[in-house]
């Protein structure tokens, strides 16, 4: 049977990948040691998701292994060898702020861990497809130099700019900008994945995500914008907005739609290719607009406060242009828009906290 290896398997994108590739007939091997709990505390643990996968996904094999542990990773790849058809690498340290606390941990997880996986793929499964979940933070704060205009509820790009209609495409430079340490470690991994495609000829693909989201997210203050926002509405937690008058704009892609991109790419990989992969103009919002929609869906009023200082490296306006991926894979399309996404997130948190949701 063809094997799919998924790192960060219990996380939002990892778990969605496990389910999808299992449904497509793959034997799925997950690698995840729940470092999210180490990063963000027990409330962000994905262990509930790991148990769910082991109970519900037929034949699912799970390894609680650190992706930086080269001997352990090599052992897994050696065991499955040429049966491996696809490697989906979603494991990461995902927070700007956390990266500044432990730079060595951030860089070793995001950059060194990716290198360990690329070498294991090259040595034991060179014919497989390697898919990397990168981030729009590789562009640093360059998007903040776009001509932006302030409206009542959001920042918006000037209508005369080429990025207005479809968003930011892959031509944007990743140089000469402020990335944060998290963005820097992801740049290193992003470029490594491209290089293993261009230099070694591996079937690698890079997907620079916007806000990745969905009902399976364990949103916490430092990561998982929409999930944490809805969580605050459901649980009655206070929420803090950092900078830009709360009008910063994000595009949001549901885990299903991103993993569906992965599936299409795995069927016809283009070595070393890079794609922007967000919600585009199809699914985007400012923070203020997201709060209003969360309150409407949940029926709860959110208590929030404002701090003038924005998070370092944060984008004021970011909307992904996914035209390049659409051109390469024209049968791909979105299933979820913003309201669908938030409604699903609300159902998920309501199941975990039914008393507050029913109040």
PEFENMO-V273868 format. One record per pair of residues at least 12 apart in sequence whose C-alpha atoms are under 7 Angstrom apart, sorted by the first residue. I is the first residue (numbers start at 1). GAP is how many residues later the second one is. If there is no record, write none. Layout:
BEGIN
i | gap
I | GAP
I | GAP
END
This chain:
BEGIN
i | gap
1 | 25
1 | 26
1 | 82
2 | 24
2 | 25
2 | 81
2 | 82
2 | 83
3 | 23
3 | 24
3 | 25
3 | 80
3 | 81
3 | 82
3 | 83
4 | 22
4 | 23
4 | 24
4 | 25
4 | 80
4 | 81
4 | 82
4 | 83
5 | 23
5 | 24
5 | 25
5 | 81
5 | 82
5 | 83
6 | 12
6 | 23
6 | 24
6 | 25
6 | 81
6 | 82
6 | 83
7 | 23
7 | 24
7 | 25
7 | 81
7 | 82
7 | 83
7 | 84
8 | 23
8 | 24
8 | 82
8 | 83
9 | 21
9 | 22
9 | 23
10 | 22
10 | 36
10 | 39
10 | 40
11 | 35
12 | 204
12 | 205
12 | 243
13 | 77
13 | 242
14 | 76
16 | 239
16 | 240
16 | 243
17 | 242
19 | 38
27 | 32
27 | 33
28 | 32
28 | 33
29 | 31
29 | 32
29 | 33
30 | 31
30 | 32
30 | 33
31 | 31
31 | 32
31 | 33
31 | 34
32 | 31
32 | 32
32 | 33
33 | 31
33 | 32
33 | 33
34 | 12
34 | 13
44 | 174
44 | 175
44 | 176
46 | 172
67 | 46
68 | 41
68 | 44
68 | 45
68 | 48
70 | 46
74 | 46
77 | 43
77 | 47
78 | 46
81 | 43
81 | 44
82 | 42
82 | 43
84 | 41
84 | 44
85 | 43
85 | 44
86 | 42
86 | 43
86 | 44
86 | 180
87 | 42
87 | 43
87 | 44
88 | 42
88 | 43
88 | 44
89 | 42
89 | 43
89 | 44
90 | 42
90 | 43
92 | 17
92 | 18
93 | 13
93 | 16
93 | 17
94 | 88
94 | 129
95 | 87
95 | 127
95 | 128
96 | 84
96 | 85
96 | 86
99 | 82
99 | 83
100 | 81
103 | 78
106 | 76
107 | 78
110 | 75
110 | 76
110 | 79
111 | 74
111 | 75
111 | 77
111 | 78
114 | 75
126 | 76
128 | 75
129 | 74
129 | 75
129 | 137
129 | 140
130 | 73
130 | 74
130 | 75
131 | 73
131 | 74
131 | 75
131 | 131
132 | 73
132 | 74
132 | 75
133 | 73
133 | 74
133 | 75
133 | 76
134 | 52
134 | 56
134 | 72
134 | 73
134 | 74
134 | 75
135 | 73
135 | 74
135 | 75
136 | 72
136 | 73
136 | 74
137 | 42
137 | 46
138 | 36
138 | 41
138 | 45
138 | 46
138 | 48
138 | 49
139 | 34
139 | 35
140 | 34
140 | 37
140 | 38
140 | 39
140 | 43
140 | 173
141 | 36
141 | 37
141 | 38
141 | 172
141 | 173
141 | 174
142 | 35
143 | 172
143 | 174
143 | 175
144 | 171
144 | 172
144 | 173
153 | 94
153 | 135
153 | 136
154 | 93
154 | 94
154 | 95
154 | 132
155 | 92
155 | 93
155 | 94
155 | 162
156 | 161
166 | 114
166 | 115
166 | 155
167 | 113
167 | 152
167 | 153
167 | 154
168 | 151
168 | 152
168 | 153
169 | 107
169 | 151
169 | 152
170 | 105
170 | 106
178 | 135
179 | 134
180 | 132
180 | 133
190 | 16
193 | 13
193 | 79
194 | 78
194 | 79
195 | 77
197 | 74
197 | 75
198 | 73
198 | 74
201 | 70
202 | 69
203 | 66
203 | 67
203 | 68
203 | 69
204 | 67
204 | 68
204 | 69
205 | 65
205 | 66
205 | 67
205 | 68
205 | 69
206 | 67
206 | 68
206 | 69
207 | 67
207 | 68
207 | 69
207 | 70
208 | 67
208 | 68
208 | 69
209 | 67
209 | 68
209 | 69
210 | 41
210 | 42
210 | 43
210 | 67
210 | 68
210 | 69
210 | 110
211 | 39
211 | 40
211 | 41
211 | 42
211 | 67
212 | 40
212 | 41
212 | 42
212 | 43
213 | 13
213 | 14
213 | 39
213 | 40
213 | 41
213 | 42
214 | 40
214 | 41
214 | 127
214 | 130
214 | 131
215 | 129
215 | 130
215 | 133
227 | 118
230 | 64
230 | 115
230 | 116
231 | 118
233 | 62
233 | 65
233 | 67
233 | 68
233 | 69
234 | 64
234 | 115
234 | 116
234 | 122
234 | 123
235 | 121
238 | 65
238 | 66
239 | 64
239 | 65
239 | 66
240 | 64
240 | 65
240 | 66
241 | 64
241 | 65
241 | 66
242 | 64
242 | 65
242 | 66
242 | 67
242 | 68
242 | 69
243 | 64
243 | 65
243 | 66
243 | 67
244 | 66
244 | 72
246 | 41
246 | 42
247 | 39
247 | 40
247 | 41
248 | 38
248 | 39
248 | 68
248 | 69
249 | 35
249 | 36
249 | 37
249 | 38
249 | 67
249 | 68
249 | 69
250 | 34
250 | 35
250 | 36
250 | 67
250 | 68
250 | 69
251 | 27
251 | 28
251 | 29
251 | 32
251 | 33
251 | 34
251 | 67
251 | 68
251 | 69
252 | 26
252 | 27
252 | 31
252 | 32
253 | 25
253 | 26
253 | 30
254 | 82
254 | 87
257 | 77
257 | 78
261 | 71
264 | 65
275 | 49
275 | 50
276 | 44
276 | 45
276 | 46
277 | 43
277 | 45
278 | 42
279 | 41
280 | 39
280 | 40
280 | 41
280 | 42
281 | 38
282 | 55
283 | 54
283 | 55
284 | 54
294 | 48
297 | 46
298 | 48
END
